[in-house]
Amino acid sequence: MIYNIFFSFVLIGAVFCAYRMATADFQRRIIPDVYLFPFLFAGLLTTAFFPWPVTISDSIIGGAMGYCLGLIVGFIFEKIKPNQKYPPIGMGDIKLLGAGGIWLGTIGLSIAMLISCVVAYIWNWKRHNKYIPFAPFFLIGGFLSLIIIQFLL
């Protein structure tokens, strides 16, 4: 009983943090650490102690892979177009990829990245913005990836 209540509170807190990160990135182009780090910690708690489709070892590898993937993509885009007014990928996005890797594991992170990049590209193609707030698209892709992992794989 207490176990299920604590699990519910962890998931509700994670959803609240995800919502606040998405709205902050969409409105102000920043992902606050005050929501990002509890989201990351909730992912570690969930994969370590609760029934989750991702094991803790895959979660740790996915977190490291997400962080390194974000750093590599940011470095490549910075070398392709140097001296831009806005950086191509911010540190908040890189930390969010690491947190997403903890929640989703390696396979889920790959699926989430594919979904979020396609949806963000379509959104930008329709709106022609100078920047893309990546957090809302990554969180939607992560949620869809979690559904795919749970029910289709």
C-alpha positions in Angstrom: 0.0 0.0 0.0 2.7 2.6 1.0 4.8 1.3 -1.9 2.1 2.1 -4.4 1.4 5.5 -2.9 5.1 6.4 -3.0 5.3 5.2 -6.6 2.3 7.4 -7.5 3.9 10.5 -5.8 7.1 9.9 -7.7 5.3 9.7 -11.0 3.1 12.7 -10.3 6.2 14.7 -9.4 7.9 13.6 -12.6 4.9 14.6 -14.7 4.8 18.0 -13.0 8.5 18.6 -13.6 8.2 17.5 -17.2 5.3 19.9 -17.7 7.1 22.8 -16.1 10.3 22.1 -18.2 8.3 22.0 -21.4 6.4 25.2 -20.7 9.6 27.0 -19.6 11.5 25.9 -22.7 8.6 26.9 -25.0 8.1 30.3 -23.4 11.6 31.4 -22.3 14.0 29.1 -24.1 15.5 27.7 -20.9 15.1 24.4 -19.1 15.4 25.2 -15.3 17.6 22.9 -13.3 15.1 23.2 -10.4 12.8 20.9 -12.4 15.4 19.0 -14.4 17.3 17.5 -11.5 14.2 16.2 -9.6 13.0 14.7 -12.9 16.3 12.9 -13.2 16.3 11.8 -9.6 12.7 10.5 -10.0 13.9 8.5 -13.0 16.7 6.9 -11.0 14.2 6.0 -8.2 11.7 4.6 -10.6 14.1 2.4 -12.5 15.9 1.2 -9.3 13.0 0.4 -7.0 9.8 0.2 -8.9 8.4 -2.0 -11.7 9.5 -0.2 -14.9 10.2 -1.5 -18.4 13.8 -0.4 -18.2 16.4 -2.0 -15.9 18.7 0.1 -13.8 21.8 -0.9 -15.8 20.2 0.0 -19.1 19.0 3.2 -17.5 22.5 4.3 -16.4 23.9 3.4 -19.9 21.0 5.3 -21.5 21.6 8.4 -19.4 25.3 8.4 -20.3 24.4 7.8 -23.9 21.9 10.6 -24.0 24.3 13.1 -22.4 27.1 12.2 -24.8 24.8 12.2 -27.8 23.7 15.8 -26.9 27.2 16.9 -26.5 28.3 15.4 -29.9 25.3 16.9 -31.7 25.9 20.3 -30.2 29.6 20.2 -31.0 28.9 19.2 -34.7 26.3 21.9 -35.2 28.6 24.5 -33.6 31.4 23.6 -36.0 29.0 23.6 -39.1 27.7 27.1 -38.3 30.0 29.0 -35.9 29.3 32.4 -34.3 25.5 32.1 -34.3 23.4 34.4 -32.1 21.7 31.4 -30.5 23.6 28.1 -29.8 22.2 25.1 -31.7 21.6 23.1 -28.6 21.7 24.3 -25.0 23.0 22.7 -21.9 19.5 22.2 -20.6 18.7 20.1 -23.7 21.8 18.1 -23.2 20.9 17.4 -19.5 17.3 16.6 -20.6 18.7 14.0 -23.0 20.6 12.4 -20.1 17.5 12.4 -17.9 15.5 10.9 -20.8 18.1 8.2 -21.2 17.7 7.3 -17.5 13.9 7.1 -17.8 13.9 5.3 -21.2 17.1 3.3 -21.5 19.1 3.0 -24.7 16.3 1.7 -27.0 13.7 4.0 -25.7 16.0 7.0 -26.0 16.7 6.1 -29.6 12.9 5.9 -30.3 12.2 9.2 -28.5 15.0 11.0 -30.3 13.6 9.8 -33.7 10.0 10.8 -32.8 11.0 14.2 -31.3 13.3 15.2 -34.2 10.7 14.4 -36.8 7.9 16.2 -34.9 10.1 19.2 -34.2 11.2 19.4 -37.8 7.5 19.3 -39.0 6.6 22.0 -36.4 9.4 24.2 -37.5 8.6 23.7 -41.2 5.1 24.9 -40.6 6.0 27.8 -38.3 9.4 29.0 -39.7 10.8 29.9 -36.3 14.4 30.9 -35.6 14.7 28.3 -32.8 13.0 25.1 -31.8 12.1 24.5 -28.2 13.2 20.9 -28.0 12.0 20.0 -24.5 8.3 19.7 -25.4 9.0 17.6 -28.4 11.4 15.4 -26.6 9.0 14.8 -23.7 6.2 13.9 -26.1 8.6 11.6 -27.9 9.7 10.1 -24.6 6.1 9.4 -23.6 5.3 7.8 -26.9 8.6 5.8 -26.7 7.6 4.6 -23.3 4.3 3.3 -24.7 6.0 1.6 -27.6 8.5 -0.1 -25.2 5.8 -1.2 -22.8 3.3 -2.5 -25.3 5.0 -3.2 -28.6 8.5 -4.5 -27.8 
